[in-house]
Amino acid sequence: MQTSRTRIRIRESFGDRLFLTVVYILLTAVLLIVLYPLVYIFSSSLSSPAAVSSGRVWLLPIDFSLVGYKAVLNNAQVLTGYGNSLFYVIAGTLISVTLTVILAYPLSRRSFFGRNALMIFIVFTMLFSGGLIPMYLVVKQLGMIDTRWALLIPQAIWVWQVIITRTFFQVNIPDELVEASEMDGCSDLRFLWSIVVPLSKPIIAVLVLMYAVGQWNAYFDALIYLKSQALHPLQLVLRNILILNTATGNMEASEMVKRQQMADLMKYSLIVVASLPVLIIYPFVQRYFVQGMLIGSVKG
């Protein structure tokens, strides 16, 4: 007996087609609004200093030149800052992800006594803080001023990351699984390392991306806590380079114009150089990032 399958195509009404057309137009407009600054920055970084300063660059590079990248990469401070930032990103992300998982997992278990009270105190720190001066005094009393630890420990845990990680554990790690492991004599640490962590790759990828991007873009803590230039991250180095290149002082007008043109060009080259690692990492964790960010949004 043969059965023929006919595909039934639902005809869209005029209102549906109009709605989809408007949605596509709006999404295209948003795409252009987001994409154009990126294209403009990249094109400006590949143009000549005179073309950038005169405003002739608007879409494609004008008078193709790599002068901006040469000026950036020939600066020893930039290479030192790159190395420091990579260290802060790797070490800081490892510390932050580890502490976040260790804190969020017990908060997700119903058997953990006092978890609601502890969660209230944690959320309270997200709404209220002691301020900059008390924070500086605490870091100073701990002896972390002008050390790498000043950029790794004070901001090691973000409350929002704890909340989404706790929600992930509540949704994806059932109590029955915990009870079964306890019956088999599995300790809490063994269960966390052997079962919870392998099942939590999406949220761990989200945490890695968030903490890594935060560490890479951070400069304010370094500006406050670090005195030695050998410890400065890339963002602070780039800030100092821009300030030095825009300084006027006693110099001839032609020299001032050249320096200003080079400063304008270096701004775009520095943005590309500083953004490159994040652009490289994101495609590898994008799948987990979307999955992890949707945790708790759909139930049933």
N, C-alpha and C positions, 0 to 999 in steps of 0.2 A: 504494500500500500504506500503510495507516494503522496506526500503532502507538499503542496507548494506554499512557500512563504512569500507573501507580498508585503513589501515595506510600505507602511502607512505613513505618509508624510503629512504632518499637521501644518496646515496653511496659517501663516502668521497674519494677524490682522494689521490694518494700517497703523493702529496705535502702537503695536509691538515693534513694527519696523521703524516707526518714527522714534520710539524710545531708544532702540538699539543704535540708530544713527546718531542721536544726541550723545549717547554714552561714548561711542567711538570718537566723536569729535572732541569731547571733553578729555578723554584719555590721551588722544593725540596731542592736544594742547598742553596737558600736564607733562607729557613726555618731552615735548620741545622746550618747555620752560625749565625742566630739570637738566636736559641734555645740553642745551646751548651754553651755559656757563662752563661746563666741562670742556666742550670743544673750543670755546674761546680761550680758556686758560692754556690748554695744550697747544693751540695754534700760536698764541702769544709767546710761549716759551721757546718756540722754534723760529721766531722772527728776529729781526735785527733790533737793537736798542732804539734806533731812531724811529723805526716803524711803530714800535710799541708806544713810545712817548707821544708821537704825533697822532695816535688814535686811528691809524690806517688799518689796523687788524680788527676784523669783526667776525670772520668765519674761518678762512684759510690762512696759513702762514704767509707773511710778506717778507721778501728778502731773506730766504731761509738761512738760518744761522744757529750754531750750537754754542755761541759765546756764553749764554746764560748758564748752560750746564757745565761748561768748562770752568767758569768762575766759581760755581758751587762746589764741584767735585775737586778742584784744586785747593780748596780751603781745608786745612788740616782739622779745623774745629768741626767741620761737617762730618768727616769720617769718624772722629772721636764721638761726636753726638750720635751718629748712627749705631756705633758699637754699644754705647751706653743705653740707648733706647731699646735695642734688641735684648740686652740683658734685663732691663726693667720689664719689658713685655713678657719674656720667657719666665723669669723668676716670679714676677708679680702675678702673672696669670696662673702659674702652678700653685702659688700660695693661696690666691683668692679662690680658685675653683675647689681646692682641697678643703679649705675652711668653710666654704659655702655648703658643700655636700655634707660635711660632718655636722654642721649646724642644722641644716634643713631636714636631714633624715629623721633624727629623733623627734623633731617638731611635727612630723607627718604621722607618727605612730600614736594611736589612741591610748596605748598603755603607758605612755610617757607622762609621769606625774608632773603637773604644773606647766604643761606645754602652753596652755592658753594664756596664763599669766606671763610667761616668758615671751610669748609672741606679742603681747601688748607692749612690753618694754622695748622690744626690738622695733616695732612699728613706731613707737614714740620717738625713737632717735631719727626716724625718717622725717618727722614733722617738725621736731625741735632739735636744735644743736646748741652747744655751749658757746660757739662763736670762734672767731679766728685767733684771738689772743689767748684764751684758755687752751685751745688746741696747740698753739705754738709752745706754751709753757709746759704742757704735758710731754710733747716731743723733746723739748730741751731737758726736762728732768730725767727722761729715759736715756739721755745721752745719744740721741740719734741725729742731732743737728750736724749737717755737713757729712752725712754718711749715706750710703745707698739704702739703708733700712728706712730712712725717712720717707722714701717714695714707695716702699713696699708694705709696711705695716699699718700706718695710720688709716689708709683707705683700702684695706685688704678686703673688707666685706661690704657689699652694697645690699641694702635692705630689700630693694625690689627683686634682686636676683635670688635672695633667700626665699621670698614669697613664691615666685614662680617655680623654683626648685621644689619647695615643700608641696605645692599643688601637684606637680608632676609625680612625686612619690606617692601622694595620696591616691591619684588616679590609676597609676600603673603598677604599684607594688601592693597587692591585696594582703589583708591580714592573714588570710589562709596560708599564703606562701611563707609568711613569717612563722606561723604556728607549726607548719610542717618542718621547717628548718630547725626549730627549737626541739621538736620531738626527735630529730636525728642527731641532736647534740651539737648543733652548729652555734658558735658564739656570735655575738652581735657584730664584731669586727670582721669575722670570716664571712658572715652573711652580707655585710655591706660591700666588701671587696669582691667576693666571688659571684654574687647574684645581683645586687642592686646596681653596682657600677656597670656591668655589661648590659643590663637592661635600660640604662639611662644614657645611651649615646646621644640621642637627640638633644636632651637638655644640657648635657655636658658640652656639646658643640656650641650651643647657644651661649653658655657661660664663657667658654673660651673666646668666642668672637667678641662678646660684650666687654669682657675684662681686657682683652688684648687691645681693642680699639681705644678703650678708655685710657689704658697705660700709654699707648702710642701718642695720643693727642694731648696728654696731660703736660702742663708746663707750670701751672700756678704753684703747686707744691714745691717744685724744684726752685722756683723763683724765691720762695720764702725760706726753705730749709737748707738749700745748698749754696755754699760760698765758693767752693773750688770749681773752676771751669772744667777740670778733668772729669767731673762727675755730672756735668750738665747733659740732659737729654737733648735729642735733636730739635725738638720744638723750641726750647730755650735758646739753643745755638742759632737757629734761624731767626728768631726774634732779635738777638743781639746783632746779627749780620745786617739785617734790614735797618736797624737804628744807626749802625756805624756808616752804612752807605748813604743814608739820608742826612747825616750830619754835615753842616755847612762849614763853619769855622772860617778861618782866613785863607781864602783861595780865590783864584781868578774866576771870572764868570764862565769862561769856556770849560774850565775844569769842573765847576759846579754843574754845568749842563750835562757833561759826560757822566759824572757820578750819578746825577739824578736819573738819566736814561738807563744806566746800568742797574740802579736800584729798582726801577720800574720793571725791567726785564727779569731781574733776579727774583722778584716777588712771585712771578708765574713759574719760573724754573724750580723755586723752592717748594711751591705747592705741589708740583708734579712729583718731585723727589720724595717729599714727605708722605704723599698719599699712595705711592707705588706699593709698599708692602701690604697695606690693607686691601688694595684692589687685587693683589695676587692671591691673598688668603681667602677672600670672601667666596669665590666660586666653588671652592672645595667644601665649604661648610654651609652653603646656601640651602641645600636640601634639608639638612638637619635644623637649620635656623628657622625655616618656615614651619616645620613640624613642631619644633619646640615652642615657638611663640603662640601656637594655636592650642597649647595645652589648657584644658579646662574651659575652652570656649564652646565646645560642642559636647553635649552629654546625652546619653540615652542609648 
